Amino acid sequence: MIDQSDMIVSLVPELPGGKPALSSGVERELHHAYEGGKEAYVIWPCKAPPSPFITETATKVLASVDEAMEYFRGKGYIP
């Protein structure tokens, strides 16, 4: 479905103890979007910093859903 999309948004929630609930599937989807020239946004509210596998393939990493919504409004993606 990534090939049919304009962009992707991945939310990586934080597990108890502060670890990110990240799957290899999310990393693969981000890489696929990156390779296809798609915008790929990651919402990363975790205490632990994202790995280079995330930061190097994401268009932008945002710290919260609220920050993402503000960013997308500023870009004109949502009203």
Backbone as XML, in Angstrom:
<?xml version="1.0"?>
<chain id="A" units="angstrom">
  <residue number="1" name="MET">
    <atom name="N" x="0.811" y="-1.195" z="0.000"/>
    <atom name="CA" x="0.000" y="0.000" z="0.000"/>
    <atom name="C" x="0.862" y="1.269" z="0.000"/>
  </residue>
  <residue number="2" name="ILE">
    <atom name="N" x="2.099" y="1.164" z="0.376"/>
    <atom name="CA" x="2.972" y="2.346" z="0.408"/>
    <atom name="C" x="3.123" y="2.941" z="-0.977"/>
  </residue>
  <residue number="3" name="ASP">
    <atom name="N" x="3.239" y="2.094" z="-1.988"/>
    <atom name="CA" x="3.401" y="2.585" z="-3.354"/>
    <atom name="C" x="2.187" y="3.389" z="-3.820"/>
  </residue>
  <residue number="4" name="GLN">
    <atom name="N" x="1.026" y="3.116" z="-3.241"/>
    <atom name="CA" x="-0.196" y="3.812" z="-3.610"/>
    <atom name="C" x="-0.430" y="5.070" z="-2.784"/>
  </residue>
  <residue number="5" name="SER">
    <atom name="N" x="0.418" y="5.318" z="-1.799"/>
    <atom name="CA" x="0.225" y="6.414" z="-0.857"/>
    <atom name="C" x="1.078" y="7.619" z="-1.218"/>
  </residue>
  <residue number="6" name="ASP">
    <atom name="N" x="0.636" y="8.786" z="-0.760"/>
    <atom name="CA" x="1.428" y="10.006" z="-0.910"/>
    <atom name="C" x="2.493" y="10.088" z="0.172"/>
  </residue>
  <residue number="7" name="MET">
    <atom name="N" x="2.161" y="9.585" z="1.363"/>
    <atom name="CA" x="3.091" y="9.594" z="2.487"/>
    <atom name="C" x="2.648" y="8.552" z="3.497"/>
  </residue>
  <residue number="8" name="ILE">
    <atom name="N" x="3.535" y="8.280" z="4.459"/>
    <atom name="CA" x="3.155" y="7.395" z="5.552"/>
    <atom name="C" x="3.456" y="8.104" z="6.872"/>
  </residue>
  <residue number="9" name="VAL">
    <atom name="N" x="2.698" y="7.722" z="7.889"/>
    <atom name="CA" x="2.912" y="8.213" z="9.243"/>
    <atom name="C" x="2.945" y="6.999" z="10.144"/>
  </residue>
  <residue number="10" name="SER">
    <atom name="N" x="4.027" y="6.851" z="10.891"/>
    <atom name="CA" x="4.182" y="5.723" z="11.806"/>
    <atom name="C" x="4.226" y="6.245" z="13.233"/>
  </residue>
  <residue number="11" name="LEU">
    <atom name="N" x="3.387" y="5.679" z="14.084"/>
    <atom name="CA" x="3.393" y="6.004" z="15.506"/>
    <atom name="C" x="4.099" y="4.870" z="16.235"/>
  </residue>
  <residue number="12" name="VAL">
    <atom name="N" x="5.162" y="5.190" z="16.941"/>
    <atom name="CA" x="5.909" y="4.200" z="17.717"/>
    <atom name="C" x="5.652" y="4.509" z="19.185"/>
  </residue>
  <residue number="13" name="PRO">
    <atom name="N" x="4.722" y="3.772" z="19.812"/>
    <atom name="CA" x="4.409" y="4.059" z="21.212"/>
    <atom name="C" x="5.519" y="3.599" z="22.146"/>
  </residue>
  <residue number="14" name="GLU">
    <atom name="N" x="5.461" y="4.114" z="23.347"/>
    <atom name="CA" x="6.438" y="3.741" z="24.365"/>
    <atom name="C" x="5.855" y="2.649" z="25.251"/>
  </residue>
  <residue number="15" name="LEU">
    <atom name="N" x="6.622" y="1.590" z="25.458"/>
    <atom name="CA" x="6.233" y="0.507" z="26.346"/>
    <atom name="C" x="6.552" y="0.887" z="27.794"/>
  </residue>
  <residue number="16" name="PRO">
    <atom name="N" x="5.940" y="0.197" z="28.752"/>
    <atom name="CA" x="6.325" y="0.433" z="30.141"/>
    <atom name="C" x="7.843" y="0.270" z="30.293"/>
  </residue>
  <residue number="17" name="GLY">
    <atom name="N" x="8.455" y="1.174" z="30.997"/>
    <atom name="CA" x="9.896" y="1.134" z="31.150"/>
    <atom name="C" x="10.629" y="2.018" z="30.154"/>
  </residue>
  <residue number="18" name="GLY">
    <atom name="N" x="9.894" y="2.631" z="29.220"/>
    <atom name="CA" x="10.504" y="3.583" z="28.303"/>
    <atom name="C" x="11.014" y="3.040" z="26.991"/>
  </residue>
  <residue number="19" name="LYS">
    <atom name="N" x="10.894" y="1.729" z="26.764"/>
    <atom name="CA" x="11.355" y="1.169" z="25.486"/>
    <atom name="C" x="10.348" y="1.465" z="24.381"/>
  </residue>
  <residue number="20" name="PRO">
    <atom name="N" x="10.828" y="1.732" z="23.171"/>
    <atom name="CA" x="9.910" y="1.930" z="22.051"/>
    <atom name="C" x="9.305" y="0.599" z="21.595"/>
  </residue>
  <residue number="21" name="ALA">
    <atom name="N" x="8.033" y="0.627" z="21.258"/>
    <atom name="CA" x="7.340" y="-0.554" z="20.731"/>
    <atom name="C" x="7.519" y="-0.558" z="19.218"/>
  </residue>
  <residue number="22" name="LEU">
    <atom name="N" x="8.723" y="-0.863" z="18.800"/>
    <atom name="CA" x="9.095" y="-0.796" z="17.389"/>
    <atom name="C" x="9.243" y="-2.194" z="16.818"/>
  </residue>
  <residue number="23" name="SER">
    <atom name="N" x="8.654" y="-2.399" z="15.653"/>
    <atom name="CA" x="8.776" y="-3.693" z="14.981"/>
    <atom name="C" x="9.662" y="-3.553" z="13.748"/>
  </residue>
  <residue number="24" name="SER">
    <atom name="N" x="10.204" y="-4.660" z="13.319"/>
    <atom name="CA" x="11.024" y="-4.624" z="12.105"/>
    <atom name="C" x="10.158" y="-4.265" z="10.891"/>
  </residue>
  <residue number="25" name="GLY">
    <atom name="N" x="8.862" y="-4.570" z="10.961"/>
    <atom name="CA" x="7.960" y="-4.220" z="9.865"/>
    <atom name="C" x="7.857" y="-2.719" z="9.662"/>
  </residue>
  <residue number="26" name="VAL">
    <atom name="N" x="7.823" y="-1.972" z="10.752"/>
    <atom name="CA" x="7.765" y="-0.509" z="10.653"/>
    <atom name="C" x="9.054" y="0.009" z="10.012"/>
  </residue>
  <residue number="27" name="GLU">
    <atom name="N" x="10.186" y="-0.521" z="10.443"/>
    <atom name="CA" x="11.459" y="-0.097" z="9.846"/>
    <atom name="C" x="11.490" y="-0.420" z="8.355"/>
  </residue>
  <residue number="28" name="ARG">
    <atom name="N" x="10.977" y="-1.574" z="7.967"/>
    <atom name="CA" x="10.938" y="-1.939" z="6.548"/>
    <atom name="C" x="10.024" y="-1.017" z="5.756"/>
  </residue>
  <residue number="29" name="GLU">
    <atom name="N" x="8.866" y="-0.691" z="6.337"/>
    <atom name="CA" x="7.947" y="0.225" z="5.657"/>
    <atom name="C" x="8.575" y="1.597" z="5.476"/>
  </residue>
  <residue number="30" name="LEU">
    <atom name="N" x="9.257" y="2.097" z="6.505"/>
    <atom name="CA" x="9.931" y="3.387" z="6.385"/>
    <atom name="C" x="10.984" y="3.352" z="5.287"/>
  </residue>
  <residue number="31" name="HIS">
    <atom name="N" x="11.742" y="2.277" z="5.251"/>
    <atom name="CA" x="12.785" y="2.162" z="4.230"/>
    <atom name="C" x="12.174" y="2.085" z="2.829"/>
  </residue>
  <residue number="32" name="HIS">
    <atom name="N" x="11.085" y="1.336" z="2.691"/>
    <atom name="CA" x="10.405" y="1.214" z="1.402"/>
    <atom name="C" x="9.886" y="2.582" z="0.953"/>
  </residue>
  <residue number="33" name="ALA">
    <atom name="N" x="9.292" y="3.332" z="1.870"/>
    <atom name="CA" x="8.797" y="4.666" z="1.533"/>
    <atom name="C" x="9.952" y="5.579" z="1.146"/>
  </residue>
  <residue number="34" name="TYR">
    <atom name="N" x="11.040" y="5.515" z="1.892"/>
    <atom name="CA" x="12.226" y="6.327" z="1.606"/>
    <atom name="C" x="12.775" y="6.008" z="0.219"/>
  </residue>
  <residue number="35" name="GLU">
    <atom name="N" x="12.918" y="4.728" z="-0.088"/>
    <atom name="CA" x="13.439" y="4.305" z="-1.394"/>
    <atom name="C" x="12.513" y="4.727" z="-2.528"/>
  </residue>
  <residue number="36" name="GLY">
    <atom name="N" x="11.208" y="4.810" z="-2.247"/>
    <atom name="CA" x="10.234" y="5.195" z="-3.265"/>
    <atom name="C" x="10.007" y="6.695" z="-3.357"/>
  </residue>
  <residue number="37" name="GLY">
    <atom name="N" x="10.771" y="7.469" z="-2.575"/>
    <atom name="CA" x="10.632" y="8.918" z="-2.626"/>
    <atom name="C" x="9.399" y="9.461" z="-1.933"/>
  </residue>
  <residue number="38" name="LYS">
    <atom name="N" x="8.813" y="8.670" z="-1.057"/>
    <atom name="CA" x="7.615" y="9.101" z="-0.329"/>
    <atom name="C" x="8.019" y="9.840" z="0.943"/>
  </residue>
  <residue number="39" name="GLU">
    <atom name="N" x="7.161" y="10.741" z="1.393"/>
    <atom name="CA" x="7.369" y="11.350" z="2.691"/>
    <atom name="C" x="7.022" y="10.312" z="3.753"/>
  </residue>
  <residue number="40" name="ALA">
    <atom name="N" x="7.864" y="10.233" z="4.768"/>
    <atom name="CA" x="7.664" y="9.253" z="5.837"/>
    <atom name="C" x="7.871" y="9.956" z="7.170"/>
  </residue>
  <residue number="41" name="TYR">
    <atom name="N" x="6.804" y="10.072" z="7.941"/>
    <atom name="CA" x="6.844" y="10.753" z="9.227"/>
    <atom name="C" x="6.749" y="9.725" z="10.344"/>
  </residue>
  <residue number="42" name="VAL">
    <atom name="N" x="7.503" y="9.965" z="11.396"/>
    <atom name="CA" x="7.490" y="9.078" z="12.558"/>
    <atom name="C" x="7.131" y="9.902" z="13.784"/>
  </residue>
  <residue number="43" name="ILE">
    <atom name="N" x="6.121" y="9.431" z="14.499"/>
    <atom name="CA" x="5.772" y="10.028" z="15.788"/>
    <atom name="C" x="6.447" y="9.168" z="16.839"/>
  </residue>
  <residue number="44" name="TRP">
    <atom name="N" x="7.401" y="9.762" z="17.565"/>
    <atom name="CA" x="8.280" y="9.035" z="18.489"/>
    <atom name="C" x="8.200" y="9.686" z="19.868"/>
  </residue>
  <residue number="45" name="PRO">
    <atom name="N" x="7.212" y="9.298" z="20.689"/>
    <atom name="CA" x="7.085" y="9.886" z="22.021"/>
    <atom name="C" x="7.938" y="9.196" z="23.089"/>
  </residue>
  <residue number="46" name="CYS">
    <atom name="N" x="8.831" y="8.347" z="22.686"/>
    <atom name="CA" x="9.627" y="7.532" z="23.608"/>
    <atom name="C" x="10.774" y="8.333" z="24.223"/>
  </residue>
  <residue number="47" name="LYS">
    <atom name="N" x="11.149" y="7.940" z="25.431"/>
    <atom name="CA" x="12.301" y="8.560" z="26.095"/>
    <atom name="C" x="13.601" y="8.212" z="25.375"/>
  </residue>
  <residue number="48" name="ALA">
    <atom name="N" x="13.720" y="6.979" z="24.939"/>
    <atom name="CA" x="14.921" y="6.537" z="24.219"/>
    <atom name="C" x="14.955" y="7.204" z="22.845"/>
  </residue>
  <residue number="49" name="PRO">
    <atom name="N" x="16.119" y="7.635" z="22.410"/>
    <atom name="CA" x="16.202" y="8.257" z="21.078"/>
    <atom name="C" x="16.013" y="7.226" z="19.970"/>
  </residue>
  <residue number="50" name="PRO">
    <atom name="N" x="15.482" y="7.654" z="18.827"/>
    <atom name="CA" x="15.317" y="6.720" z="17.710"/>
    <atom name="C" x="16.671" y="6.337" z="17.119"/>
  </residue>
  <residue number="51" name="SER">
    <atom name="N" x="16.722" y="5.150" z="16.560"/>
    <atom name="CA" x="17.954" y="4.655" z="15.952"/>
    <atom name="C" x="18.166" y="5.321" z="14.590"/>
  </residue>
  <residue number="52" name="PRO">
    <atom name="N" x="19.372" y="5.215" z="14.060"/>
    <atom name="CA" x="19.627" y="5.735" z="12.709"/>
    <atom name="C" x="18.751" y="5.071" z="11.642"/>
  </residue>
  <residue number="53" name="PHE">
    <atom name="N" x="18.288" y="3.847" z="11.891"/>
    <atom name="CA" x="17.393" y="3.194" z="10.934"/>
    <atom name="C" x="16.079" y="3.961" z="10.820"/>
  </residue>
  <residue number="54" name="ILE">
    <atom name="N" x="15.730" y="4.701" z="11.853"/>
    <atom name="CA" x="14.536" y="5.540" z="11.826"/>
    <atom name="C" x="14.884" y="6.932" z="11.310"/>
  </residue>
  <residue number="55" name="THR">
    <atom name="N" x="15.853" y="7.564" z="11.917"/>
    <atom name="CA" x="16.146" y="8.963" z="11.581"/>
    <atom name="C" x="16.660" y="9.152" z="10.157"/>
  </residue>
  <residue number="56" name="GLU">
    <atom name="N" x="17.343" y="8.168" z="9.628"/>
    <atom name="CA" x="17.900" y="8.310" z="8.275"/>
    <atom name="C" x="16.886" y="8.045" z="7.171"/>
  </residue>
  <residue number="57" name="THR">
    <atom name="N" x="15.757" y="7.425" z="7.507"/>
    <atom name="CA" x="14.750" y="7.143" z="6.486"/>
    <atom name="C" x="13.479" y="7.967" z="6.664"/>
  </residue>
  <residue number="58" name="ALA">
    <atom name="N" x="13.350" y="8.648" z="7.781"/>
    <atom name="CA" x="12.163" y="9.468" z="8.034"/>
    <atom name="C" x="12.357" y="10.871" z="7.460"/>
  </residue>
  <residue number="59" name="THR">
    <atom name="N" x="11.298" y="11.400" z="6.905"/>
    <atom name="CA" x="11.293" y="12.790" z="6.468"/>
    <atom name="C" x="11.433" y="13.696" z="7.682"/>
  </residue>
  <residue number="60" name="LYS">
    <atom name="N" x="10.722" y="13.322" z="8.751"/>
    <atom name="CA" x="10.769" y="14.082" z="9.994"/>
    <atom name="C" x="10.324" y="13.176" z="11.129"/>
  </residue>
  <residue number="61" name="VAL">
    <atom name="N" x="10.969" y="13.317" z="12.284"/>
    <atom name="CA" x="10.577" y="12.607" z="13.493"/>
    <atom name="C" x="9.952" y="13.635" z="14.429"/>
  </residue>
  <residue number="62" name="LEU">
    <atom name="N" x="8.742" y="13.345" z="14.867"/>
    <atom name="CA" x="7.983" y="14.252" z="15.720"/>
    <atom name="C" x="7.801" y="13.616" z="17.098"/>
  </residue>
  <residue number="63" name="ALA">
    <atom name="N" x="7.770" y="14.442" z="18.139"/>
    <atom name="CA" x="7.787" y="13.940" z="19.508"/>
    <atom name="C" x="6.425" y="13.535" z="20.061"/>
  </residue>
  <residue number="64" name="SER">
    <atom name="N" x="5.346" y="13.951" z="19.409"/>
    <atom name="CA" x="4.014" y="13.636" z="19.928"/>
    <atom name="C" x="2.987" y="13.753" z="18.805"/>
  </residue>
  <residue number="65" name="VAL">
    <atom name="N" x="1.802" y="13.219" z="19.074"/>
    <atom name="CA" x="0.708" y="13.349" z="18.108"/>
    <atom name="C" x="0.337" y="14.822" z="17.961"/>
  </residue>
  <residue number="66" name="ASP">
    <atom name="N" x="0.326" y="15.557" z="19.074"/>
    <atom name="CA" x="0.004" y="16.988" z="19.004"/>
    <atom name="C" x="1.009" y="17.735" z="18.127"/>
  </residue>
  <residue number="67" name="GLU">
    <atom name="N" x="2.287" y="17.439" z="18.292"/>
    <atom name="CA" x="3.306" y="18.088" z="17.461"/>
    <atom name="C" x="3.112" y="17.730" z="15.988"/>
  </residue>
  <residue number="68" name="ALA">
    <atom name="N" x="2.770" y="16.471" z="15.735"/>
    <atom name="CA" x="2.539" y="16.033" z="14.357"/>
    <atom name="C" x="1.343" y="16.763" z="13.754"/>
  </residue>
  <residue number="69" name="MET">
    <atom name="N" x="0.266" y="16.879" z="14.503"/>
    <atom name="CA" x="-0.923" y="17.564" z="13.992"/>
    <atom name="C" x="-0.612" y="19.027" z="13.684"/>
  </residue>
  <residue number="70" name="GLU">
    <atom name="N" x="0.130" y="19.688" z="14.563"/>
    <atom name="CA" x="0.518" y="21.080" z="14.326"/>
    <atom name="C" x="1.398" y="21.187" z="13.076"/>
  </residue>
  <residue number="71" name="TYR">
    <atom name="N" x="2.338" y="20.276" z="12.937"/>
    <atom name="CA" x="3.222" y="20.278" z="11.779"/>
    <atom name="C" x="2.431" y="20.069" z="10.487"/>
  </residue>
  <residue number="72" name="PHE">
    <atom name="N" x="1.526" y="19.084" z="10.478"/>
    <atom name="CA" x="0.734" y="18.793" z="9.281"/>
    <atom name="C" x="-0.215" y="19.946" z="8.939"/>
  </residue>
  <residue number="73" name="ARG">
    <atom name="N" x="-0.758" y="20.622" z="9.950"/>
    <atom name="CA" x="-1.566" y="21.809" z="9.683"/>
    <atom name="C" x="-0.721" y="22.899" z="9.038"/>
  </residue>
  <residue number="74" name="GLY">
    <atom name="N" x="0.475" y="23.101" z="9.556"/>
    <atom name="CA" x="1.374" y="24.106" z="8.997"/>
    <atom name="C" x="1.760" y="23.823" z="7.558"/>
  </residue>
  <residue number="75" name="LYS">
    <atom name="N" x="1.843" y="22.536" z="7.208"/>
    <atom name="CA" x="2.168" y="22.142" z="5.829"/>
    <atom name="C" x="0.943" y="22.182" z="4.917"/>
  </residue>
  <residue number="76" name="GLY">
    <atom name="N" x="-0.258" y="22.386" z="5.519"/>
    <atom name="CA" x="-1.488" y="22.414" z="4.735"/>
    <atom name="C" x="-2.030" y="21.028" z="4.404"/>
  </residue>
  <residue number="77" name="TYR">
    <atom name="N" x="-1.528" y="19.992" z="5.087"/>
    <atom name="CA" x="-1.988" y="18.631" z="4.821"/>
    <atom name="C" x="-3.361" y="18.369" z="5.443"/>
  </residue>
  <residue number="78" name="ILE">
    <atom name="N" x="-3.649" y="19.056" z="6.538"/>
    <atom name="CA" x="-4.942" y="18.907" z="7.211"/>
    <atom name="C" x="-5.445" y="20.299" z="7.585"/>
  </residue>
  <residue number="79" name="PRO">
    <atom name="N" x="-6.765" y="20.445" z="7.719"/>
    <atom name="CA" x="-7.311" y="21.770" z="8.084"/>
    <atom name="C" x="-7.052" y="22.108" z="9.545"/>
  </residue>
</chain>
